[in-house]
Amino acid sequence: MQHYKRTSDPKQSAKPFLGVHFKCCNLYCRIYRNKTETAYEGRCPRCGKSIVCPIGEKGCSSRFFEVK
Ligand SMILES: [Zn+2]
């Protein structure tokens, strides 16, 4: 059986998020990782502007992201 290892680690239930400041509406909110865990994805709760913040070396090493 070559099933991929399932992440049943209880720590995984705490979904990693990124704090984002949406300058468009001057709002602060959290965005979460996408399914493939290649980026943080989310949208402005007010105007719906979607953002993607790639996870990587020079991606989101910080826990804070600013949207212009
Ligand atoms: Zn907005």
N, CA, C, O and the ligand as a Tripos MOL2 file, in Angstrom:
@<TRIPOS>MOLECULE
protein
  273   271    69     0     0
PROTEIN
NO_CHARGES

@<TRIPOS>ATOM
      1 N           0.8400   -1.1980    0.0000 N.3       1 MET1
      2 CA          0.0000    0.0000    0.0000 C.3       1 MET1
      3 C           0.8800    1.2550    0.0000 C.2       1 MET1
      4 O           1.7370    1.4310    0.8670 O.2       1 MET1
      5 N           0.6550    2.0960   -0.9650 N.am      2 GLN2
      6 CA          1.5070    3.2730   -1.0880 C.3       2 GLN2
      7 C           0.7290    4.5610   -0.8400 C.2       2 GLN2
      8 O           0.9290    5.5730   -1.5130 O.2       2 GLN2
      9 N          -0.1300    4.4950    0.1090 N.am      3 HIS3
     10 CA         -0.8720    5.7150    0.4210 C.3       3 HIS3
     11 C           0.0590    6.7730    0.9960 C.2       3 HIS3
     12 O           1.0190    6.4720    1.7060 O.2       3 HIS3
     13 N          -0.2480    7.9890    0.6750 N.am      4 TYR4
     14 CA          0.5320    9.0520    1.2780 C.3       4 TYR4
     15 C           0.2120    9.1270    2.7590 C.2       4 TYR4
     16 O          -0.9030    8.8720    3.2140 O.2       4 TYR4
     17 N           1.2190    9.4770    3.4520 N.am      5 LYS5
     18 CA          1.0530    9.6120    4.8940 C.3       5 LYS5
     19 C           0.0240   10.7020    5.1770 C.2       5 LYS5
     20 O           0.0920   11.8070    4.6390 O.2       5 LYS5
     21 N          -0.8920   10.3710    6.0030 N.am      6 ARG6
     22 CA         -1.9080   11.3770    6.3310 C.3       6 ARG6
     23 C          -1.4710   12.1530    7.5660 C.2       6 ARG6
     24 O          -0.9440   11.5980    8.5300 O.2       6 ARG6
     25 N          -1.7030   13.4230    7.4980 N.am      7 THR7
     26 CA         -1.3090   14.2450    8.6310 C.3       7 THR7
     27 C          -2.4280   14.2720    9.6490 C.2       7 THR7
     28 O          -3.3220   15.1160    9.6150 O.2       7 THR7
     29 N          -2.3440   13.3250   10.5470 N.am      8 SER8
     30 CA         -3.3550   13.2770   11.5980 C.3       8 SER8
     31 C          -2.7900   13.8740   12.8850 C.2       8 SER8
     32 O          -3.3510   13.7210   13.9700 O.2       8 SER8
     33 N          -1.6820   14.5450   12.7250 N.am      9 ASP9
     34 CA         -1.0890   15.2100   13.8810 C.3       9 ASP9
     35 C          -2.0680   16.2460   14.4310 C.2       9 ASP9
     36 O          -2.5540   17.0940   13.6820 O.2       9 ASP9
     37 N          -2.3560   16.1870   15.7010 N.am     10 PRO10
     38 CA         -3.3150   17.1420   16.2770 C.3      10 PRO10
     39 C          -2.8770   18.5910   16.1080 C.2      10 PRO10
     40 O          -3.7080   19.4990   16.1040 O.2      10 PRO10
     41 N          -1.5930   18.8020   15.9720 N.am     11 LYS11
     42 CA         -1.1160   20.1720   15.7650 C.3      11 LYS11
     43 C          -1.6380   20.7400   14.4510 C.2      11 LYS11
     44 O          -1.7970   21.9520   14.3040 O.2      11 LYS11
     45 N          -1.8990   19.8570   13.5070 N.am     12 GLN12
     46 CA         -2.3720   20.2970   12.2030 C.3      12 GLN12
     47 C          -3.7460   20.9580   12.2680 C.2      12 GLN12
     48 O          -4.1350   21.7060   11.3710 O.2      12 GLN12
     49 N          -4.4520   20.6710   13.3210 N.am     13 SER13
     50 CA         -5.7860   21.2590   13.4270 C.3      13 SER13
     51 C          -5.6890   22.7690   13.6360 C.2      13 SER13
     52 O          -6.6090   23.5180   13.3050 O.2      13 SER13
     53 N          -4.5760   23.1910   14.1810 N.am     14 ALA14
     54 CA         -4.3590   24.6300   14.2900 C.3      14 ALA14
     55 C          -3.8250   25.1150   12.9560 C.2      14 ALA14
     56 O          -2.6230   25.0790   12.6890 O.2      14 ALA14
     57 N          -4.7250   25.5550   12.1500 N.am     15 LYS15
     58 CA         -4.3620   25.9360   10.7910 C.3      15 LYS15
     59 C          -3.4780   27.1730   10.7850 C.2      15 LYS15
     60 O          -3.8060   28.1920   11.3920 O.2      15 LYS15
     61 N          -2.3570   27.0660   10.0920 N.am     16 PRO16
     62 CA         -1.4660   28.2220   10.0300 C.3      16 PRO16
     63 C          -2.1130   29.3770    9.2800 C.2      16 PRO16
     64 O          -2.7660   29.1850    8.2540 O.2      16 PRO16
     65 N          -1.9270   30.5370    9.7930 N.am     17 PHE17
     66 CA         -2.5220   31.6860    9.1310 C.3      17 PHE17
     67 C          -1.5100   32.8170    9.0680 C.2      17 PHE17
     68 O          -0.4490   32.7970    9.6910 O.2      17 PHE17
     69 N          -1.8950   33.7720    8.3020 N.am     18 LEU18
     70 CA         -1.0500   34.9400    8.1190 C.3      18 LEU18
     71 C          -1.8890   36.1790    8.3990 C.2      18 LEU18
     72 O          -3.0090   36.3130    7.9050 O.2      18 LEU18
     73 N          -1.3430   37.0610    9.1810 N.am     19 GLY19
     74 CA         -2.0610   38.3030    9.4350 C.3      19 GLY19
     75 C          -1.8670   39.2530    8.2700 C.2      19 GLY19
     76 O          -0.7410   39.5100    7.8460 O.2      19 GLY19
     77 N          -2.9440   39.7590    7.7690 N.am     20 VAL20
     78 CA         -2.8630   40.6190    6.5940 C.3      20 VAL20
     79 C          -3.5450   41.9530    6.8470 C.2      20 VAL20
     80 O          -4.6390   42.0270    7.4060 O.2      20 VAL20
     81 N          -2.8790   42.9720    6.4290 N.am     21 HIS21
     82 CA         -3.5020   44.2830    6.4790 C.3      21 HIS21
     83 C          -3.9540   44.6640    5.0730 C.2      21 HIS21
     84 O          -3.1360   44.8760    4.1770 O.2      21 HIS21
     85 N          -5.2470   44.7440    4.9000 N.am     22 PHE22
     86 CA         -5.7920   45.1520    3.6020 C.3      22 PHE22
     87 C          -5.8720   46.6690    3.5740 C.2      22 PHE22
     88 O          -6.7200   47.2890    4.2170 O.2      22 PHE22
     89 N          -4.9760   47.2270    2.8210 N.am     23 LYS23
     90 CA         -4.9550   48.6880    2.7450 C.3      23 LYS23
     91 C          -6.1520   49.2380    2.0000 C.2      23 LYS23
     92 O          -6.5870   50.3670    2.2290 O.2      23 LYS23
     93 N          -6.6810   48.4120    1.0970 N.am     24 CYS24
     94 CA         -7.8160   48.8660    0.2900 C.3      24 CYS24
     95 C          -8.9670   49.3210    1.1820 C.2      24 CYS24
     96 O          -9.6500   50.2990    0.8790 O.2      24 CYS24
     97 N          -9.1710   48.6080    2.2760 N.am     25 CYS25
     98 CA        -10.2880   48.9330    3.1610 C.3      25 CYS25
     99 C          -9.8100   49.2300    4.5780 C.2      25 CYS25
    100 O         -10.6080   49.4030    5.4990 O.2      25 CYS25
    101 N          -8.4960   49.2860    4.7270 N.am     26 ASN26
    102 CA         -7.9220   49.5240    6.0360 C.3      26 ASN26
    103 C          -8.4350   48.5210    7.0660 C.2      26 ASN26
    104 O          -8.8800   48.8830    8.1550 O.2      26 ASN26
    105 N          -8.3550   47.2510    6.6800 N.am     27 LEU27
    106 CA         -8.8250   46.1910    7.5580 C.3      27 LEU27
    107 C          -7.7090   45.1980    7.8340 C.2      27 LEU27
    108 O          -6.8340   44.9630    7.0000 O.2      27 LEU27
    109 N          -7.7630   44.6390    8.9970 N.am     28 TYR28
    110 CA         -6.8060   43.5960    9.3230 C.3      28 TYR28
    111 C          -7.5550   42.2800    9.4280 C.2      28 TYR28
    112 O          -8.5920   42.1930   10.0860 O.2      28 TYR28
    113 N          -7.0260   41.2620    8.7790 N.am     29 CYS29
    114 CA         -7.6560   39.9620    8.9300 C.3      29 CYS29
    115 C          -6.6700   38.8400    8.6580 C.2      29 CYS29
    116 O          -5.5230   39.0810    8.2820 O.2      29 CYS29
    117 N          -7.1210   37.6310    8.8490 N.am     30 ARG30
    118 CA         -6.2430   36.4800    8.6780 C.3      30 ARG30
    119 C          -6.5490   35.7660    7.3760 C.2      30 ARG30
    120 O          -7.7010   35.6650    6.9530 O.2      30 ARG30
    121 N          -5.4980   35.2770    6.7560 N.am     31 ILE31
    122 CA         -5.6890   34.4060    5.6000 C.3      31 ILE31
    123 C          -5.0200   33.0720    5.9060 C.2      31 ILE31
    124 O          -4.1080   32.9920    6.7290 O.2      31 ILE31
    125 N          -5.4820   32.0450    5.2410 N.am     32 TYR32
    126 CA         -5.0130   30.6990    5.5510 C.3      32 TYR32
    127 C          -4.3450   30.0400    4.3590 C.2      32 TYR32
    128 O          -4.4860   30.4820    3.2180 O.2      32 TYR32
    129 N          -3.6290   28.9920    4.6430 N.am     33 ARG33
    130 CA         -2.9580   28.2470    3.5800 C.3      33 ARG33
    131 C          -3.9570   27.6020    2.6470 C.2      33 ARG33
    132 O          -5.0540   27.2100    3.0450 O.2      33 ARG33
    133 N          -3.5490   27.5020    1.4030 N.am     34 ASN34
    134 CA         -4.3950   26.7770    0.4550 C.3      34 ASN34
    135 C          -4.1730   25.2780    0.6120 C.2      34 ASN34
    136 O          -3.3380   24.8420    1.4060 O.2      34 ASN34
    137 N          -4.9140   24.5110   -0.1360 N.am     35 LYS35
    138 CA         -4.8730   23.0540    0.0110 C.3      35 LYS35
    139 C          -3.4910   22.4870   -0.2530 C.2      35 LYS35
    140 O          -3.0370   21.5700    0.4320 O.2      35 LYS35
    141 N          -2.8330   23.0440   -1.2530 N.am     36 THR36
    142 CA         -1.5300   22.5120   -1.6430 C.3      36 THR36
    143 C          -0.3980   23.0740   -0.7900 C.2      36 THR36
    144 O           0.7600   22.6720   -0.9140 O.2      36 THR36
    145 N          -0.7640   24.0110    0.0750 N.am     37 GLU37
    146 CA          0.2160   24.6070    0.9920 C.3      37 GLU37
    147 C           1.3720   25.2950    0.2750 C.2      37 GLU37
    148 O           2.5080   25.2990    0.7490 O.2      37 GLU37
    149 N           1.0600   25.8660   -0.8610 N.am     38 THR38
    150 CA          2.0770   26.5960   -1.6060 C.3      38 THR38
    151 C           1.9680   28.0900   -1.3560 C.2      38 THR38
    152 O           2.8810   28.8570   -1.6600 O.2      38 THR38
    153 N           0.8580   28.4770   -0.8090 N.am     39 ALA39
    154 CA          0.6520   29.8970   -0.5910 C.3      39 ALA39
    155 C          -0.4580   30.1230    0.4240 C.2      39 ALA39
    156 O          -1.2870   29.2540    0.6910 O.2      39 ALA39
    157 N          -0.4350   31.3070    0.9660 N.am     40 TYR40
    158 CA         -1.5640   31.7450    1.7670 C.3      40 TYR40
    159 C          -2.5280   32.4580    0.8280 C.2      40 TYR40
    160 O          -2.1280   33.2700   -0.0080 O.2      40 TYR40
    161 N          -3.7770   32.1410    0.9840 N.am     41 GLU41
    162 CA         -4.7750   32.7500    0.1070 C.3      41 GLU41
    163 C          -5.9270   33.2890    0.9320 C.2      41 GLU41
    164 O          -6.3350   32.7070    1.9380 O.2      41 GLU41
    165 N          -6.4290   34.4030    0.4770 N.am     42 GLY42
    166 CA         -7.5580   34.9740    1.1890 C.3      42 GLY42
    167 C          -8.1190   36.1460    0.4270 C.2      42 GLY42
    168 O          -7.6460   36.5030   -0.6520 O.2      42 GLY42
    169 N          -9.1260   36.7290    1.0060 N.am     43 ARG43
    170 CA         -9.6850   37.9060    0.3610 C.3      43 ARG43
    171 C         -10.1570   38.9030    1.3850 C.2      43 ARG43
    172 O         -10.4730   38.5820    2.5310 O.2      43 ARG43
    173 N         -10.1870   40.1210    0.9130 N.am     44 CYS44
    174 CA        -10.6180   41.1990    1.7700 C.3      44 CYS44
    175 C         -12.0770   40.9800    2.1540 C.2      44 CYS44
    176 O         -12.9310   40.8030    1.2850 O.2      44 CYS44
    177 N         -12.3630   40.9910    3.4470 N.am     45 PRO45
    178 CA        -13.7340   40.7240    3.8860 C.3      45 PRO45
    179 C         -14.7290   41.8010    3.4480 C.2      45 PRO45
    180 O         -15.9380   41.5710    3.4530 O.2      45 PRO45
    181 N         -14.2380   42.9280    3.0860 N.am     46 ARG46
    182 CA        -15.1570   44.0040    2.7130 C.3      46 ARG46
    183 C         -15.3580   44.1220    1.2060 C.2      46 ARG46
    184 O         -16.4880   44.1150    0.7200 O.2      46 ARG46
    185 N         -14.2610   44.2310    0.4780 N.am     47 CYS47
    186 CA        -14.4240   44.4630   -0.9640 C.3      47 CYS47
    187 C         -14.1870   43.1900   -1.7900 C.2      47 CYS47
    188 O         -14.4530   43.1680   -2.9910 O.2      47 CYS47
    189 N         -13.6860   42.1330   -1.1380 N.am     48 GLY48
    190 CA        -13.5510   40.8630   -1.8440 C.3      48 GLY48
    191 C         -12.2770   40.7370   -2.6510 C.2      48 GLY48
    192 O         -12.0890   39.7440   -3.3530 O.2      48 GLY48
    193 N         -11.4110   41.7090   -2.5680 N.am     49 LYS49
    194 CA        -10.1410   41.6470   -3.2800 C.3      49 LYS49
    195 C          -9.3600   40.4260   -2.8040 C.2      49 LYS49
    196 O          -9.1010   40.2620   -1.6120 O.2      49 LYS49
    197 N          -8.9920   39.5730   -3.7580 N.am     50 SER50
    198 CA         -8.3000   38.3530   -3.3650 C.3      50 SER50
    199 C          -6.7910   38.5410   -3.4130 C.2      50 SER50
    200 O          -6.2630   39.2530   -4.2680 O.2      50 SER50
    201 N          -6.1230   37.9030   -2.4980 N.am     51 ILE51
    202 CA         -4.6710   37.9960   -2.4630 C.3      51 ILE51
    203 C          -4.0580   36.6120   -2.3130 C.2      51 ILE51
    204 O          -4.6630   35.6920   -1.7620 O.2      51 ILE51
    205 N          -2.8560   36.4990   -2.8120 N.am     52 VAL52
    206 CA         -2.1030   35.2550   -2.6720 C.3      52 VAL52
    207 C          -0.7030   35.6120   -2.1870 C.2      52 VAL52
    208 O          -0.0370   36.4800   -2.7520 O.2      52 VAL52
    209 N          -0.2850   34.9530   -1.1690 N.am     53 CYS53
    210 CA          1.0560   35.1910   -0.6530 C.3      53 CYS53
    211 C           1.8280   33.8780   -0.6730 C.2      53 CYS53
    212 O           1.6090   33.0190    0.1810 O.2      53 CYS53
    213 N           2.7140   33.7170   -1.6210 N.am     54 PRO54
    214 CA          3.4320   32.4530   -1.7730 C.3      54 PRO54
    215 C           4.2510   32.1040   -0.5440 C.2      54 PRO54
    216 O           4.8540   32.9670    0.0940 O.2      54 PRO54
    217 N           4.2570   30.8300   -0.2320 N.am     55 ILE55
    218 CA          5.0880   30.3520    0.8660 C.3      55 ILE55
    219 C           6.4130   29.8990    0.2770 C.2      55 ILE55
    220 O           6.4380   29.0690   -0.6320 O.2      55 ILE55
    221 N           7.4800   30.4200    0.7720 N.am     56 GLY56
    222 CA          8.7720   30.0280    0.2260 C.3      56 GLY56
    223 C           9.9000   30.8010    0.8720 C.2      56 GLY56
    224 O           9.7160   31.4850    1.8790 O.2      56 GLY56
    225 N          11.0570   30.6790    0.2790 N.am     57 GLU57
    226 CA         12.2440   31.3050    0.8500 C.3      57 GLU57
    227 C          12.0420   32.7970    1.0680 C.2      57 GLU57
    228 O          12.2160   33.3300    2.1630 O.2      57 GLU57
    229 N          11.6620   33.4480   -0.0420 N.am     58 LYS58
    230 CA         11.4590   34.8790    0.1120 C.3      58 LYS58
    231 C           9.9750   35.2240    0.1330 C.2      58 LYS58
    232 O           9.5790   36.3720   -0.0660 O.2      58 LYS58
    233 N           9.1830   34.2170    0.3740 N.am     59 GLY59
    234 CA          7.7470   34.4380    0.4600 C.3      59 GLY59
    235 C           7.3640   34.9930    1.8080 C.2      59 GLY59
    236 O           7.8070   36.0660    2.2180 O.2      59 GLY59
    237 N           6.5420   34.2470    2.4740 N.am     60 CYS60
    238 CA          6.0150   34.7400    3.7260 C.3      60 CYS60
    239 C           6.7580   34.1650    4.9130 C.2      60 CYS60
    240 O           6.2560   33.2930    5.6220 O.2      60 CYS60
    241 N           7.9510   34.6660    5.1130 N.am     61 SER61
    242 CA          8.6690   34.2150    6.3010 C.3      61 SER61
    243 C           8.1380   34.9560    7.5150 C.2      61 SER61
    244 O           8.1720   34.4540    8.6380 O.2      61 SER61
    245 N           7.6580   36.1390    7.2690 N.am     62 SER62
    246 CA          7.0810   36.8810    8.3700 C.3      62 SER62
    247 C           5.6250   36.4780    8.5420 C.2      62 SER62
    248 O           5.0420   35.8410    7.6650 O.2      62 SER62
    249 N           5.0560   36.8400    9.6420 N.am     63 ARG63
    250 CA          3.6870   36.4740    9.9110 C.3      63 ARG63
    251 C           2.7490   37.6240    9.5720 C.2      63 ARG63
    252 O           1.5810   37.6480    9.9590 O.2      63 ARG63
    253 N           3.2990   38.5510    8.8500 N.am     64 PHE64
    254 CA          2.4810   39.7120    8.5530 C.3      64 PHE64
    255 C           2.6600   40.1040    7.0940 C.2      64 PHE64
    256 O           3.7640   40.0530    6.5520 O.2      64 PHE64
    257 N           1.5870   40.4860    6.4870 N.am     65 PHE65
    258 CA          1.6000   40.7940    5.0770 C.3      65 PHE65
    259 C           0.7260   42.0110    4.8340 C.2      65 PHE65
    260 O          -0.3310   42.1810    5.4430 O.2      65 PHE65
    261 N           1.1970   42.8470    3.9280 N.am     66 GLU66
    262 CA          0.4480   44.0630    3.6740 C.3      66 GLU66
    263 C          -0.0130   44.1030    2.2190 C.2      66 GLU66
    264 O           0.7750   43.8850    1.2990 O.2      66 GLU66
    265 N          -1.2720   44.3800    2.0320 N.am     67 VAL67
    266 CA         -1.8330   44.4470    0.6880 C.3      67 VAL67
    267 C          -2.0450   45.8970    0.3050 C.2      67 VAL67
    268 O          -2.6500   46.6770    1.0400 O.2      67 VAL67
    269 N          -1.5310   46.2350   -0.8620 N.am     68 LYS68
    270 CA         -1.6840   47.6190   -1.2880 C.3      68 LYS68
    271 C          -2.9160   47.8020   -2.1260 C.2      68 LYS68
    272 O          -3.2000   48.9140   -2.5720 O.2      68 LYS68
    273 ZN        -10.7980   45.7990    0.5660 Zn       69 ZN69
@<TRIPOS>BOND
     1     1     2 1
     2     2     3 1
     3     3     4 2
     4     3     5 am
     5     5     6 1
     6     6     7 1
     7     7     8 2
     8     7     9 am
     9     9    10 1
    10    10    11 1
    11    11    12 2
    12    11    13 am
    13    13    14 1
    14    14    15 1
    15    15    16 2
    16    15    17 am
    17    17    18 1
    18    18    19 1
    19    19    20 2
    20    19    21 am
    21    21    22 1
    22    22    23 1
    23    23    24 2
    24    23    25 am
    25    25    26 1
    26    26    27 1
    27    27    28 2
    28    27    29 am
    29    29    30 1
    30    30    31 1
    31    31    32 2
    32    31    33 am
    33    33    34 1
    34    34    35 1
    35    35    36 2
    36    35    37 am
    37    37    38 1
    38    38    39 1
    39    39    40 2
    40    39    41 am
    41    41    42 1
    42    42    43 1
    43    43    44 2
    44    43    45 am
    45    45    46 1
    46    46    47 1
    47    47    48 2
    48    47    49 am
    49    49    50 1
    50    50    51 1
    51    51    52 2
    52    51    53 am
    53    53    54 1
    54    54    55 1
    55    55    56 2
    56    55    57 am
    57    57    58 1
    58    58    59 1
    59    59    60 2
    60    59    61 am
    61    61    62 1
    62    62    63 1
    63    63    64 2
    64    63    65 am
    65    65    66 1
    66    66    67 1
    67    67    68 2
    68    67    69 am
    69    69    70 1
    70    70    71 1
    71    71    72 2
    72    71    73 am
    73    73    74 1
    74    74    75 1
    75    75    76 2
    76    75    77 am
    77    77    78 1
    78    78    79 1
    79    79    80 2
    80    79    81 am
    81    81    82 1
    82    82    83 1
    83    83    84 2
    84    83    85 am
    85    85    86 1
    86    86    87 1
    87    87    88 2
    88    87    89 am
    89    89    90 1
    90    90    91 1
    91    91    92 2
    92    91    93 am
    93    93    94 1
    94    94    95 1
    95    95    96 2
    96    95    97 am
    97    97    98 1
    98    98    99 1
    99    99   100 2
   100    99   101 am
   101   101   102 1
   102   102   103 1
   103   103   104 2
   104   103   105 am
   105   105   106 1
   106   106   107 1
   107   107   108 2
   108   107   109 am
   109   109   110 1
   110   110   111 1
   111   111   112 2
   112   111   113 am
   113   113   114 1
   114   114   115 1
   115   115   116 2
   116   115   117 am
   117   117   118 1
   118   118   119 1
   119   119   120 2
   120   119   121 am
   121   121   122 1
   122   122   123 1
   123   123   124 2
   124   123   125 am
   125   125   126 1
   126   126   127 1
   127   127   128 2
   128   127   129 am
   129   129   130 1
   130   130   131 1
   131   131   132 2
   132   131   133 am
   133   133   134 1
   134   134   135 1
   135   135   136 2
   136   135   137 am
   137   137   138 1
   138   138   139 1
   139   139   140 2
   140   139   141 am
   141   141   142 1
   142   142   143 1
   143   143   144 2
   144   143   145 am
   145   145   146 1
   146   146   147 1
   147   147   148 2
   148   147   149 am
   149   149   150 1
   150   150   151 1
   151   151   152 2
   152   151   153 am
   153   153   154 1
   154   154   155 1
   155   155   156 2
   156   155   157 am
   157   157   158 1
   158   158   159 1
   159   159   160 2
   160   159   161 am
   161   161   162 1
   162   162   163 1
   163   163   164 2
   164   163   165 am
   165   165   166 1
   166   166   167 1
   167   167   168 2
   168   167   169 am
   169   169   170 1
   170   170   171 1
   171   171   172 2
   172   171   173 am
   173   173   174 1
   174   174   175 1
   175   175   176 2
   176   175   177 am
   177   177   178 1
   178   178   179 1
   179   179   180 2
   180   179   181 am
   181   181   182 1
   182   182   183 1
   183   183   184 2
   184   183   185 am
   185   185   186 1
   186   186   187 1
   187   187   188 2
   188   187   189 am
   189   189   190 1
   190   190   191 1
   191   191   192 2
   192   191   193 am
   193   193   194 1
   194   194   195 1
   195   195   196 2
   196   195   197 am
   197   197   198 1
   198   198   199 1
   199   199   200 2
   200   199   201 am
   201   201   202 1
   202   202   203 1
   203   203   204 2
   204   203   205 am
   205   205   206 1
   206   206   207 1
   207   207   208 2
   208   207   209 am
   209   209   210 1
   210   210   211 1
   211   211   212 2
   212   211   213 am
   213   213   214 1
   214   214   215 1
   215   215   216 2
   216   215   217 am
   217   217   218 1
   218   218   219 1
   219   219   220 2
   220   219   221 am
   221   221   222 1
   222   222   223 1
   223   223   224 2
   224   223   225 am
   225   225   226 1
   226   226   227 1
   227   227   228 2
   228   227   229 am
   229   229   230 1
   230   230   231 1
   231   231   232 2
   232   231   233 am
   233   233   234 1
   234   234   235 1
   235   235   236 2
   236   235   237 am
   237   237   238 1
   238   238   239 1
   239   239   240 2
   240   239   241 am
   241   241   242 1
   242   242   243 1
   243   243   244 2
   244   243   245 am
   245   245   246 1
   246   246   247 1
   247   247   248 2
   248   247   249 am
   249   249   250 1
   250   250   251 1
   251   251   252 2
   252   251   253 am
   253   253   254 1
   254   254   255 1
   255   255   256 2
   256   255   257 am
   257   257   258 1
   258   258   259 1
   259   259   260 2
   260   259   261 am
   261   261   262 1
   262   262   263 1
   263   263   264 2
   264   263   265 am
   265   265   266 1
   266   266   267 1
   267   267   268 2
   268   267   269 am
   269   269   270 1
   270   270   271 1
   271   271   272 2
@<TRIPOS>SUBSTRUCTURE
     1 MET1         2 RESIDUE 1 A MET
     2 GLN2         6 RESIDUE 1 A GLN
     3 HIS3        10 RESIDUE 1 A HIS
     4 TYR4        14 RESIDUE 1 A TYR
     5 LYS5        18 RESIDUE 1 A LYS
     6 ARG6        22 RESIDUE 1 A ARG
     7 THR7        26 RESIDUE 1 A THR
     8 SER8        30 RESIDUE 1 A SER
     9 ASP9        34 RESIDUE 1 A ASP
    10 PRO10       38 RESIDUE 1 A PRO
    11 LYS11       42 RESIDUE 1 A LYS
    12 GLN12       46 RESIDUE 1 A GLN
    13 SER13       50 RESIDUE 1 A SER
    14 ALA14       54 RESIDUE 1 A ALA
    15 LYS15       58 RESIDUE 1 A LYS
    16 PRO16       62 RESIDUE 1 A PRO
    17 PHE17       66 RESIDUE 1 A PHE
    18 LEU18       70 RESIDUE 1 A LEU
    19 GLY19       74 RESIDUE 1 A GLY
    20 VAL20       78 RESIDUE 1 A VAL
    21 HIS21       82 RESIDUE 1 A HIS
    22 PHE22       86 RESIDUE 1 A PHE
    23 LYS23       90 RESIDUE 1 A LYS
    24 CYS24       94 RESIDUE 1 A CYS
    25 CYS25       98 RESIDUE 1 A CYS
    26 ASN26      102 RESIDUE 1 A ASN
    27 LEU27      106 RESIDUE 1 A LEU
    28 TYR28      110 RESIDUE 1 A TYR
    29 CYS29      114 RESIDUE 1 A CYS
    30 ARG30      118 RESIDUE 1 A ARG
    31 ILE31      122 RESIDUE 1 A ILE
    32 TYR32      126 RESIDUE 1 A TYR
    33 ARG33      130 RESIDUE 1 A ARG
    34 ASN34      134 RESIDUE 1 A ASN
    35 LYS35      138 RESIDUE 1 A LYS
    36 THR36      142 RESIDUE 1 A THR
    37 GLU37      146 RESIDUE 1 A GLU
    38 THR38      150 RESIDUE 1 A THR
    39 ALA39      154 RESIDUE 1 A ALA
    40 TYR40      158 RESIDUE 1 A TYR
    41 GLU41      162 RESIDUE 1 A GLU
    42 GLY42      166 RESIDUE 1 A GLY
    43 ARG43      170 RESIDUE 1 A ARG
    44 CYS44      174 RESIDUE 1 A CYS
    45 PRO45      178 RESIDUE 1 A PRO
    46 ARG46      182 RESIDUE 1 A ARG
    47 CYS47      186 RESIDUE 1 A CYS
    48 GLY48      190 RESIDUE 1 A GLY
    49 LYS49      194 RESIDUE 1 A LYS
    50 SER50      198 RESIDUE 1 A SER
    51 ILE51      202 RESIDUE 1 A ILE
    52 VAL52      206 RESIDUE 1 A VAL
    53 CYS53      210 RESIDUE 1 A CYS
    54 PRO54      214 RESIDUE 1 A PRO
    55 ILE55      218 RESIDUE 1 A ILE
    56 GLY56      222 RESIDUE 1 A GLY
    57 GLU57      226 RESIDUE 1 A GLU
    58 LYS58      230 RESIDUE 1 A LYS
    59 GLY59      234 RESIDUE 1 A GLY
    60 CYS60      238 RESIDUE 1 A CYS
    61 SER61      242 RESIDUE 1 A SER
    62 SER62      246 RESIDUE 1 A SER
    63 ARG63      250 RESIDUE 1 A ARG
    64 PHE64      254 RESIDUE 1 A PHE
    65 PHE65      258 RESIDUE 1 A PHE
    66 GLU66      262 RESIDUE 1 A GLU
    67 VAL67      266 RESIDUE 1 A VAL
    68 LYS68      270 RESIDUE 1 A LYS
    69 ZN69       273 GROUP 0 **** ****
